[in-house]
Amino acid sequence: MGVDIPDNARIIRNLVMASQIMADHFIHFYVLHALDWVDVTSALKADPVKAAKIANNISPRPTSAGDLKAVQDRLTAFVNQGQLGIFTNADFLGGHPAYYLPPEVNLIATAHYLEALRLQIKATRAIAVFGGKVPHTQFTISGGVTCYESLRPEKLEEYRTLTRETREFIEQMYIPDLLAVASYYKDWAGIGGCTNYIAFGEFPWNERDLNARWLPQGVIMNRDLANIQDVNPNEIYEHVSASWYEGTEARHPYEGVTEPKYTSLDDPQRYSWMKAPRYMGEAMETGPLASVLVAYAKGHPETVAAVDMVLGHLGVGPEALHSTLGRTAARGIRALTVAQQNEKWLDELVENVKSGNTKLANDHPMPMEAEGVGFADVPRGALSHWIKIKDGKIENFQLVVPSTWNLGPRCDKGKLGPVEEALINTPIADPKRPVELLRTVHSFDPCIACGVHVIDSKTNQVHEFKVL
């Protein structure tokens, strides 16, 4: 559209993305992924005194045996009632051979799981300070942002307080818990890896330049960290030969078409509602691991320091990152580095406001014809929105989202998608309770709803399904 956004708008967009990443990553670790590694029922056998000693050894935040005993008593009450409350659907818990943690570490992780549930409210409130609401923030327009109310000193201080508390939780609980759990599952440093990675970079100081971002952009092929390539938007194509869409031709997003054509669950060729994005014809993993690998390989100082700290603690080399364990660790690494940078961006905004600079948006005419793409590295990874305008209206709009990159099926060359590749050769201790598969799938933080929406074209009714 040929419009430049004010500097304040750029900073606010970065602040919202930063707080989104901080909240998303610790919530994912505890609420969505923890029970793949932590056996809550085992915590009933823990010695709270021993658990408190372990907790105080791994974290600077004081933990008392009384606090852990209170958590244990709550769990005991759940069990005595014949259910596990919020853990009821954790069907794999209890005596599964793939769970390695001692009871005391299980108790610590369970206690912090419950604390994470409380903190997520504050973490998402921080996003809403600028975004207006969570999810689906409503502050961004072409030309800038609209949240003038958020420039009041008390709103800026509210954001600072909420994100500072989130940062402290990440530093003092999330990262210590991640390292403690990972130290028992180092065999998973050789399971669930992929081959190629793509990251668009994030936190720009120049929105038009992919190389002007705090977290760098890049492409890694064949795990070669010594030769990082720049992202070339012309090399992105979406395949549909194995998807329930019309046609078989791979298309660039600018020319993308999304015409559903369901066949059947028994179709040997088409088996997914996801398209299959490819870069230079190859499947690419995206997400925190891709972002961390690109930043680490490019010498991004904050990322290098955090990665070396994690690898040193676990006693493994960088090759261990190409795995389910590496993917899980990378999410913590990105949360930590972003959390420690975030307040510096807030200080920039505060100084601008103090100096009288409160401009948040620039007006602009709608062009009669144009095309453009927006690149972001959101919590789940590389996101791009592709738009073509004709006669002053949107002619075509296509999204290539992180879960499509990761969960997409085979392409027309028969190459597996990243999640498919990562699941190959996964060891399964109990075929009736394959928690090992969940570990790898959940490590990608998949969101089918991000890539697929089902709506009745005749009634506009959205249909919901429970898949058992």
N, C-alpha and C positions, 0 to 999 in steps of 0.2 A: 504493500500500500504506500510505500515511500514515506512512512512516518517514523520519527525517532521518539522513543519514550523518555520522559524526564528521568534524571538520575535517581530521584526518590522512588519512582515506580520500579526501577530496576532493583534497588535495594530491598524494597518491600516484597517483590516477587521472590527474591533470594531468601529473605527471612521466612516467608511462608513455606518455601520448599525445604529449608533447613529444619524448621520445626516439624514439618510433615515427616521427613526422614528420621529425625530423632524419635518421634512418637511411634512411627510405623515399625522401626527395627526392634525396639525393646518389647513392644506389644507382640510382634511376631515371635520373638524368642521365647517369651514366657507363655503367652496365651495360645499360640497356634503351633508351636514346635516343641515346647518343653516336654510334653508327655510322650514324645517319640523317644526320649532319652531318660526321663525321670519316672520312676515307679512310685507313685503316691502311696500305694498300700505298704510298700517297704518302709516308709517313714514311720509307720506305727511301731516298728521294732527299734527305732533309734533311741540312743541315750542322749537326751537333750543337753546334758552337761558336756559330753564329748562333741556334740554338734556345735555348741556355742564356741568351744575352743577352736574348732576348724573354721567357723565363720569369722571369728576375730583374727585368725591367722591370715586369711585370704583377703579380708576387706578392712578398710580403715573405719567403716561405720560400726559402732558398738552393737553387739547382739548378746542378749542375755539368755540363759538357759530357761528362765521363766517365760520369755516370749515364745521360744520354740516349743516349750511344753504346752503353752496355750494353743498353739497351732495343732500340735499332736492331739490334744484333747478334742478339738473341733473335728478332726478327722475321725477320731474314735467314735464320736457321737454319730457322725454320718454312717459309719459302718454298722454300728449297733442298731441303726434304724433300717438297715438292709439296703442302703444305697450310699453313693459317694457324692451327693450334692452336685456341684458343678463339674465333678470328675466322673459322673455316672456313665457317660458314653465312651470312656477310655477303656475299650474292650480288651486291649492287649495287656493291661496291667495285671500284676499278680503272678509271680512265678515264671515269667517268660525268660528263657535263657539268653535273650539278646540284650537284657538290661544288666549293666555292669556296676552301677553306682552302689556304694555302701549305704546302709539305712540313714546314717547321719547326713550325708550329702543330699540324699533324697529329701530329708526333712528341711534342710536349708533351702533347697530349690523350691520346695512347695511353699514355704513361708514367703519367699520373695515373689513367687507367682501371685499370691494373694495381695502382696503390696503393690505389684505391678498393676493389678486390676484397679486399685485406688488411684495410682499415679496417672494412669492413662486418661482420666478425666481432666486433670490439670494440663497434661501435655496437649490434648486436643483443644482445650480452651485457649491455649497459646496461639494455635493456628487461627482460631476464630477471632482473635483480637483484630487481625487485619482481614481475614477471609470472610467474616460475617457469620459463617456457619460451617459445620463439619459433619459429614463429608459434603462434597460438591460446593466448594467455596464460591462466593459470588462477589468478587472484588476486581476481577480482571476484565478489561476491555481493550480493544485495539486502540493503541495510543497511550496506554498506561494502566492505572488502577483508580478505584473510586473511593477508597477508604479514608476520606479526609477526617472523619471523626476519630480515627485511630492515631492521629498526630497529636492529640492532647497529651500533655505530660503524664497524666495519671494512667492513660492507656499504654503508653510506651513503657512506663514503669511496671505495669501489670504484666506485659509481655516479658520484660527482663526477669521478673520474679519467677514466673511460671517456667520459663526455659532454663533458668539457672537451677531450679529444683530438678528439672528433667536431666540436665547435664550431670548433676551430682549423683543422681540415681544410676545413670549410665556408667560413670566413673567408679562408683563405690559398690555397686551391686551387679549390674549387668555384666560388665567386663570380668570381674572376679568370678562370677558364676559361670560365665562362658568358659574361662580358662580351667576352672575346677572340673566341670563336666567333660570338657574336651580331653583333659589329661587321662581320663579313664577310657576314652573311645578313640585312641590314636590309630587303631586298626582301620577306622573310617577315613583316614587320610589317604587310603588307597582304593576307595570305593566311591562310585557315583560321579566320576569326572567327565568333562567334555573336552573338546579339542580346540574350538574356535570361539572367540569372544568379540563383542562389540559394545562400545560405550560412547555416548554422545557428549560426555562432559557436562558439567553443571556449575551453576553460580557464576554467570557471566558478568564481566565489566563492559563488554561490548556485545549486545544481543545479536549482531549480524555476523560475528566472527566465531566459529567453533573453536578456534585456537585462543580465544580471549576468555577463558573460563578457569575458575579456581581449581576445580577438578577437571583434568584434561580428557579430551576425546581420543579415541584410537581404536584400531582393529588389531587383534592378535590372531594369527593363523598358525595352526599346528603347535600351539603352546610355545611359540618362539618369542620369548620376552625380549630378545635382543633386537628384534626387528618390528617395531610398532609402526603400523601404517596409519595414515590419516583416513578418516571416514570420507568416502566418496558417495554422495547421495545418488548418483547415477547407477550405482551397482546394487541398489536395493530393489528386489523384485518379489512379488507374492505369487506362489504357486497354488493351484487349486485342484490338481489332478487327483489328489487323495481326499478332497474335501467335498462336502455336500453343497457345492455351488455350480452354477452353469459354466460350461466350457472346460478347457484343459490348458489354455494358454497362460503362461506366466506373464504378469503385467507389472510395469512400474506403477507405484502408487498414484502418480498423476493421471494415469490411464486406468486406474483400478475400477473394477465393477464388482458389486456385491449382490448377486442374484441367487437366492437360495434354490437348491434343487436336491431335496432329500431323496435318497433311494431306499436303503434299508440297513438295519444293523448287521445283516448277513452279507452285505455287499463286500466282496473280496478286495475291491479297489478303493472305494470311498468310505471313510470311517470316522470323520471328524467334522465338527462345525468350525474348527479353526482353519484359517489359511496357513500356508507354509512359507513364511518370509525366508529369503535367502540373500546372502551377500556374496557377490562374485560366485554365485552358484552353490555356496556352502551354508550349512546350518550354523547359526551363531548363538551361543549362550549370551544372555544379557542379564543385568542385575548387579547387586553389590559385588559379587566376585569379579565380574568383568570390569567394573569401575575401579576396584582396588588393584587388580592386576595391571591395568593400563597405567594407573597413577604410580604404582610401585615401579614399573618398568621405566617410566619416564622420569623417575627421581623426584616425585612430588614429596617435599620434605616431611610434611605431617603424616602422610600415608606410609612413607618408608619407616619412620620412627615407630608407628603403631604396628606395622607388619613385623618388623624385626623384634619388637617386644613380645608379640604373640608367638612367633616362631621360636624365639629363644626360651620362652617359658615352657613350651611343649617339647623342646629339643628336637625339632624337625626342620627340614630345609624348605625352600620355596616350592619345590615340586609337590609338597603336601597340600598346597592350596588348590590343586586341580582335583577336587574331591567334594563329597558331601560335607565332610568336616570343614574343609576350606571355605566352602560356600557359606556355611553357618558362621564361621569365624569372620569372614569378610563383612557380613552384615553388622557385626559388632564393631569392627574396625571403622567402617564408614560412619556408623552412628557416633563413635567416639571423636573422630576427627572433625566432623561437622559440628558436633556439640561444642567443641573447644574453639571453633572459629566463629560461631554464630554471634556471640556478643560483640565481636569486633565490627560486624556489619551493622548491628544495632547502634553502636556508638557513632558510626558514620551518619546514620539517619538522624539521630538526636542532634548532632552538631549542625546538620543542614537546617533542621527545624529551628534551632536556637538562633541561627543566623538570618532567619526570615524566609528561607527557601522552603515553601510548602507546596510547590507545584507537583501534581501527581499525574496529569494527563495532558496530551496535546490533541487538539481537534484536527480532523483531516477529512478530505472528501473520499467517498467510496469510488475507486477506479472503475471504469467501464469494463476493462479487461485486465486481468492480472493472474499470476499464479505464485504460490509461495509455500514454504514448509517451515514448521516450527520443530526444533529438536530440544528435547529435555531428557535428563537422566533422573527419572522419578524413583521412588523407593523400590519398585520392582524392576527398573532398568530403562533401556532405551525406548523412548516414546517419540513418535513423530506424527504430526497432523499435516496433511497435504490438501491444499485447497486451490481450486481454479474458479475464477470469477469471469463471467461473461454477461454483457448487457447490464452491468451493475448488480448482478445477482450471483449467488453461489451456483456454479454449474456442476461441480463435483467436489466431494469432500471424503477423504479416506483417512483412516487412522491405522497405523501399524503400532500395536501396543506391546509392552514387554511380554505379557503372557502368550501372545501370539508367536513371538520369536521363540519362546521357550517350549511351549506346548504344541506348536504346530506339528502336523503329521509329516509323512514322507513327501518329497518333492517329485517332479516328473522324472528325475534320475534315480528315484528309489532311495535317496539318502535319508536317514533317520533324522527326526527332530531332536533337539538337545535333551529333553526329558527322556525320550525313547533311548537315546544313546547312553545317557547316564544310568539307566536301569539295567543295562546289559551286564550279566555276570554278577549281579547282586546276590550275596549269600543269604539264604533263608533258613533260619533255625527251625521254625514251625510253620509249615505251609498253610495251616488253618488260621494263623495269626501273623501275617507277613508285615510286621511293624517295620522291617528293614526297607520295604518299598515306600512306606509312608515317610520315612526319614529323608529319603532322597527327593521325593516329590514335594514334600513340605519345605525342603531347603530352598526351592525355587520360589516359594510363596505364590503358588499359582492362583489365578483368578479367572475362571471361565467367564464370569459375568463381565469382566473387562473387555473380553474379545467377542462375546456372542450375546445377542439380545433376541429373545423370541417374542414376537408380537403377531397377533391375528390381524392380517392386512385388511380384513373386511369389517371387523368391529373395533379395531385398535385396542383390544383387550390384551394385556400382558399375561402370559401363562407361566405359572410356577410349577416346578416338578421336584419331587423328592426322589433321588436316585438311591436305591438300597443296594 
